[in-house]
Amino acid sequence: MRPAAYKPIVDRLAAAIRTGGLPAGTKLPTHRALAAEHRIALATATRVYAELTTMGLVAGEPGRGTFVRDQHGHDGIEPDRRLPVPRTADLSFNQPPATEQTPQLRHALRELSTSGNLEAVLYQQPPGGRSHERAIVATYLLDRGIDTPPAGVFLTNGAQQGLDAVLSATTRPGDVIATDALTYPGLKILAAARFLEIAPVPLTAHGPDLDALERLCAARPVRAIYTIPTVHNPLGWTLDQATRERLVGIARTQDTLLIEDATYAFLDEYAPPPVQTTAPERTFYISGLSKNVATGLRFGFTVAPDEHARALTRGLRTTTWGISGIVTALATGWIHDGTVTRLEKDRRDDARTRQHIARAALTDLDYTAHPSSYFGWLRLPEGIRADQAAAALAGEGILVSTADAFSTAPHPPHALRLALATPAREDLPDVLERLRATIAAMPW
Ligand SMILES: Cc1ncc(COP(=O)(O)O)c(C=O)c1O
């Protein structure tokens, strides 16, 4: 096949997709129709779609056809960021693979459409969710070691909304939240919006420096400690039981709340029990289905101490009146029938394989990660700045996050967080090799 036959068609379609002439969701002609339209062989038409698929512009759905992809899903955390070059790999945001989930979703929607009480999803959902759906989540949490009545579980539109509602329920402008010097950027955004002060806790190789935390809490009133004890984002650590108990001890002595973020906790099946189990009276446990099921689902849950239940309910009502009935029905259906537990195991296996690939590709670099997590931390060689490295990588079509996005302290290290979940697994060795070579070629 001469390349000239398919390339101009690929270019024309790619341009139409990028400029919005063919908007997201457009169904493209069948391979046969495309071949007829352009007077090309069927194999050439197939090649056109294969090329557009590789470029991330279209997706084929078995039995249904080829559709223009929504490019926003590739843009990472900043919604208006555009992809710099076509061979783009997004290592800046984790969207675990979702291919097998399209048929699952189609099946679940069909089931939902024939369920006895479909109308109920159109009614306003009570803040925190309907009791039978809270009960499903409470039962699922037993496997994570958390024993709570359904009334202690609050369903949310994702972990981020849970976190926002907890801050709304428990803090006032000017309050201090202690957290790791490197932590989840979503906390920083919320703290800034709510005029909270973040007090950074210095880090050791295995977790927060608890001596420093103790001094901090003794020196000034700290309203809450935000912690990611299992598969820390971005550093990947899982705190051992003794460290968790010491953390709880500090919180109890200083009468400080604990906010435990367990969004990635499902990735470590050997982790000690959640901090919430040691201190249920003062811990908010926040998690969701973004990383174990799908980022676009927007479903989460928060377990709250009794005494904060009313304030949390108010906090949820101020951020959205209620959760989506349809999403909640789908999500709790998948929790109830075991789909979520199955997916969590698949994700752990997938993440482990991706870490093997990363370790093999990045051997001569300072790369650390939890063995079954979806991200890793890359300390750059002396003399290379994180922003320079990120810009050089963007020029090669590789998007990464720099340490400053995660930093709560004044001087972020020169390091990158690599999110490994979004690229296709078979592309990952090549992407990481390009990343390694780009960094190796940087002047320092
Ligand atoms: C540690 C952590 N917490 C919370 C969230 C937000 O999760 P959700 O999509 O459920 O709002 C993320 C998302 O990346 C995260 O990494």
PDBQT file of the ligand as one rigid body, heavy atoms in Angstrom, charges set to zero:
ROOT
HETATM    1  C1  LIG A 501      -5.706  11.437  46.632  1.00  0.00    +0.000 C 
HETATM    2  C2  LIG A 501      -6.907  11.820  45.836  1.00  0.00    +0.000 A 
HETATM    3  N1  LIG A 501      -8.023  12.170  46.478  1.00  0.00    +0.000 NA
HETATM    4  C3  LIG A 501      -9.143  12.523  45.799  1.00  0.00    +0.000 A 
HETATM    5  C4  LIG A 501      -9.170  12.533  44.432  1.00  0.00    +0.000 A 
HETATM    6  C5  LIG A 501     -10.436  12.967  43.727  1.00  0.00    +0.000 C 
HETATM    7  O1  LIG A 501     -11.218  11.866  43.449  1.00  0.00    +0.000 OA
HETATM    8  P1  LIG A 501     -12.659  11.974  42.749  1.00  0.00    +0.000 P 
HETATM    9  O2  LIG A 501     -12.423  11.871  41.277  1.00  0.00    +0.000 OA
HETATM   10  O3  LIG A 501     -13.420  10.812  43.315  1.00  0.00    +0.000 OA
HETATM   11  O4  LIG A 501     -13.260  13.288  43.129  1.00  0.00    +0.000 OA
HETATM   12  C6  LIG A 501      -8.025  12.183  43.709  1.00  0.00    +0.000 A 
HETATM   13  C7  LIG A 501      -8.040  12.227  42.244  1.00  0.00    +0.000 C 
HETATM   14  O5  LIG A 501      -7.047  12.149  41.569  1.00  0.00    +0.000 OA
HETATM   15  C8  LIG A 501      -6.863  11.812  44.430  1.00  0.00    +0.000 A 
HETATM   16  O6  LIG A 501      -5.732  11.481  43.800  1.00  0.00    +0.000 OA
ENDROOT
TORSDOF 0
